[in-house]
Amino acid sequence: DQQVKQNSPSLSVQEGRISILNCDYTNSMFDYFLWYKKYPAEGPTFLISISSIKDKNEDGRFTVFLNKSAKHLSLHIVPSQPGDSAVYFCAASAQGSQGNLIFGKGTKLSVKP
Amino acid sequence: KAGVTQTPRYLIKTRGQQVTLSCSPISGHRSVSWYQQTPGQGLQFLFEYFSETQRNKGNFPGRFSGRQFSNSRSEMNVSTLELGDSALYLCASSSGQGLDTQYFGPGTRLTVL
């Protein structure tokens, strides 16, 4: 059973607009959430994270929102750029199991010029 | 600071053989986690080593094993290779403490023929 779900396999956005990638989780023990960006045949690159005591974290064009009651988080990219085109993975870890990240299946973002 | 390095980048083996993959973490990081990425299963956690001890383990058969050395470098071994072991193997390093961000290496692409 998937503990971290990214229900949209793909998303297409126009350059300059907002990209919103969504992630749902089922395990209430998760206390740290991360977003990674990945190109084929490369390792994931860390983008941004959020702990369960916060509901928002910003870093430049990237903002992550966490809704604990809904067990939902989202990544907003504003403005979207063609270089943002990649697969985005949501990941979560639980206290006491920090070395074990549980990943969603990923969302492929295409930003069109 | 140098990033996580993995060697070799590519490997071709035949069924029944064994393979050893190597990972050098970011300087100062004491935790190394290993993941397998396949098209069907996505990114799955194999195990984590912290200060030379296996701290967490995923749901993989005993053919998959690992170890960590005193300098935090880690190796992963797969014995009696099967066709289904063909995958991208990723290692990630982190401090191993608190709310911890894992940083990934480029991966080793293993093909089993």
Interface residues (C-beta under 8 A of the other chain):
Chain A: D31 Y32 L34 Y36 A41 E42 G43 P44 T45 F46 S49 S51 F89 A91 S93 S97 Q98 G99 N100 L101 I102 F103 G104 K105 G106
Chain B: V4 Q6 S31 S33 Y35 G42 L43 Q44 F45 E48 F50 R55 N56 G58 L88 L90 A92 S94 G96 Q97 G98 L99 D100 T101 Q102 Y103 F104 G105 P106 G107 R109
